[in-house]
């Protein structure tokens, strides 16, 4: 069984996740906490649950999704950060996006381990499949847990919407292709946990999302 705890962080109301299984080994997805109080809430939750955090998984490297990475690495020394290599340019030029958004630039001095389409990331009793979904950003990925039917879609797919594609490196046509080819064909009961907003299901988006050709 996959357990999921989410938080809404920073002015963009980015959705960060802690996930774990019965072994109490867990992973962090897109830690976006920016203020000290947000970080305290996040780490207090990990400690209260008694989790052994194994890794950080990034759906992409836009600033609102990585503000908390450096703090997590200090809190959990030795864990690795997994990210698509196509996102390295985005990460390395976070200062440009920060200036564009009139936001502080996150600490991006940390290293990453490359993720590729079809790869499996494992921790505890959990296996996540990496699905490459470029479009919102060059190296956007989603994480699917086949055993529980949970999909962490980052900013690729939202409830009733899709991620913006007008930021540097974005591509609307690629994003639509990523969703229609890689995601919408998943089981309709698959729970979608996005990077902003609320949960949905693949079936719901297949039937009603106005951005999709069969919506």
N, C-alpha and C positions, 0 to 999 in steps of 0.2 A: 504494500500500500504506500502510495506517495502522499506525504503530508505537505501542505502549502500554506505559507503565511505571507501576506502581501502588505506593502506599505505605500502610501502616497507621499513622495518627497519632492522638495525644491519647488520653485515658482512654476515649473512646468507640470506639476502634479504627476511626475514620472512614477511608474509603478515598479517597485523593487520587490524581489522575492527571496525568501528562504525556503528551500525544499529539503525534505529529509524522509527517511524510511524507518522501518522498525529497528534497524541497527543503530539508530541515532547518528549515523553519518549523513552529512548534508552538503548542500551546495548553495551558493549565492548567485542569483541572476540579476545583472544590471543594478549594482548598488548605486543609487542616485542621491543618497543623502548628502546634504550640503552644509547644513547648520549643525553646530555642536549638539544641540538638543535632539536633532534627528538621529545623529550617530549614537547618542546614549540610548535612545529608544530601541534602535536596531540591535546593538550589542547586548543590551539587557535582555531582549527577547531570546537571543541565541543562548545566553547563559542560563536563563530560566528554564528553557527547554532541555538543557544539558546536551547540546549538539556538538559533534565533532566535525567542524567545517573542513571539507576536503579541497574545494576549489571555487573559483569565481568564473562564471560563464557570462560572456557578453554577446548579446544579440547584435550589437553594433556599437560604435564608439562616439556617438554624439554626446556632447558634454553633459546633458541631463541624465544620461545613463551611466556615467563613469565618475561622477563627483566623489563617490565614496570608495573607489577602488584602493587608493593609497592608504586610507585609514584601515580598510579591511586587511591589507597586507601587514600593517603594523600590529593589528589585533590578533591575526592568525599567521604568524611567521612561518614561512616555508610552503604555503599553498601557492598554486599556480593560477594564472589568469589565461583563460582560453578565449581566442578571438580569431575571426577570419583574417588571413594575411591581407585581403583586399581592404581591410579597415585601417591598416597602419597609416596610410596617408591622412585619413580622417583624425586618428588619434594624434599624430605628430603635428597637425595643424589645428588643434583644438583652440589655440589662441585666436584664430581667425573667426571661428564660429562664436567664441565668447564675445569678441568685439562686435560682431554682427548683432548679437542678442543682448548687448549691454549687460553681460553677466561676467562674473569672475572666471578666470581660466582654471580648470582643475589641474592638480598635479598629475602629469602623465609620464613620470620618470620610470614607471614600472615596465617590465618586459612581459611578453605574451607568448603563449604556445599556440601554434597555428591550428585552426579548425578547417575541415574540408567536408564537402557534401558527402553524405553517407557514412561519415565517421561515427563511431560510438564513443560516448563519454560515460564512464562508469564510476560510481562511488557507492560504498555499502552494498546493498542488494539491488541498486537501481541502475538501469541502463537507459541513457538518453541518445536518441538518434539526431544527428545534425542535418538540417535541411537548408541548403543554400537558397536564399530568397533575395537576390539583389534587386534594387529599385529604389527603396527609400534611401539607402546608402549603398555604396559599391559592394560591400561585403556583408550585408545583412544576412543573418541566419535565424532560423527558428529551432527550438529544441522540442522533440517529441518523445514522450514516455509511452511506448506501445503498451506496456503492461497495465497502465492506469488510464490510458486514453486522454492524457493531458498534453496540450501543445502550448509552448511559450513563444508567442509570435512577435515579440518586440514591437517595433513600429511598422511592421508589414501589414498586419490585418487587425482591424479594430471591430468592435460591435457596430455594425452599420456603416463602416467607413474603412478607409485604408490610410496608410501613412503618407505624409506629404512627400513630394518628389522634386520640389523646387530648390532644395538646398544643394550646395556643391557636391557633385558626384551622383545626384539623384537622377532617376530615369523612369518616367511614368510607364512607358511601354514595357520595360523590364519588370517593373513592379506588378503590373497586371498579369504578365506572363508567369511570374513567380507564383502568384496566388492561384491562378487558374490551373497551372500545370502541376504545381507541387503541393498545394494545400487543400483546395476545394474538393479534390477527389478522395480525401481521407474520410474515414467513417464519420457519418453525420453526427454521431453522439460524442465525437471528440470535443473535449472542453478546451476552449481557447482562452488563454490568459495573456492579455496584451500589455504593451508598455505604457499605456494610458487608458483611462476609462475602465469599463467593467467587463466581466467575463461574458462570453457568448459560446456558441457551438458552431462547428463546421456546417451542420445542417441548417441552422438559422441563417448563417451568412450565405450559404448556397441559395437559399430561397428568397432572401430579402435584401441583401446588400446591393444598393443601387449602383455601385461602381463595377459590379461584375456583369458580364454579358448575359448571364442566365438569371440575373437577379430580378 
